[in-house]
C-alpha cells in the first residue's frame, strides 16, 4: 500500500496507465546501482530518486571539483566532498523514500561483482574504457541488466544490455590504445549533452524495472545534438565473445590493468 504522502508525491506517475499504483510499488521495491556520479550520473541520480526507486547505490571515488559544476549540478555547494557522499546528500534532501548506499571508491576487478550482484539494474555512467569493460563483464557474468552511455562534446551514445543480448564487448572488442581517444577533459563536453544521455539512462532503467516499452537492446542510439541527428545502429551478437559465450566466468584483476583483456 502506498501512503497518502507517496500518493501525493508520485501522483503524476501513478495516473499513467503504464505505471499506476502497482508500478509505483515496483519502483519503490527496486534497486539501481549508478557507477559514476559525474556528468551522466548526476541527472540519472536526480530522476531515479525523484521517480521513487527505493534503493540507489552510488559508486565514485572522485571529489567534487569546481570544473564539475558546469554539468554535475547535484554537487552544488559540496566542493571537495567525495562525489558519492555528495550525491547522497542531494538524494536525501529530494526524497526520503530512497535508501542510498554509498561506495566512496572506484570500482575494480576485486570488488565489482560483489557490488553489482546486489542490484536489479546497473547504470554505467563512467568516463573510461577500463570501467566500461569491467561493468559489462561483471553484469554479464552476474546476469544483471545494465545501461551504458558515453558522451563527448555535443555527441553521445547509449545502449542497454540484458542477459542474452548483444553486450558492450560484442561491439567493442578491445579498448583503444591509450591517448588515441580524447577524454572530456581534453576535448570538452557541453553540460546539456550529459544531461540528455544521463536522463535517457534513467528512463531505460525505469522501463527495465516496470517491464514496459522498447529497450535499446541489440541496438545503440547515437546522438549528435549539434545537428540534432539521432541515429539508431543495429547491433549483432558476437558468437565468439568470451563473455557472452560463457567461456569466461570470472574476472582476473591483472588483465584489466591497462588492456581490459580477459
Order of alpha helices (4+ residues) and beta strands (2+ residues): alpha-alpha-alpha-beta-alpha-beta-alpha-beta-alpha-beta-alpha-beta-beta-alpha-alpha-alpha-beta-beta-alpha
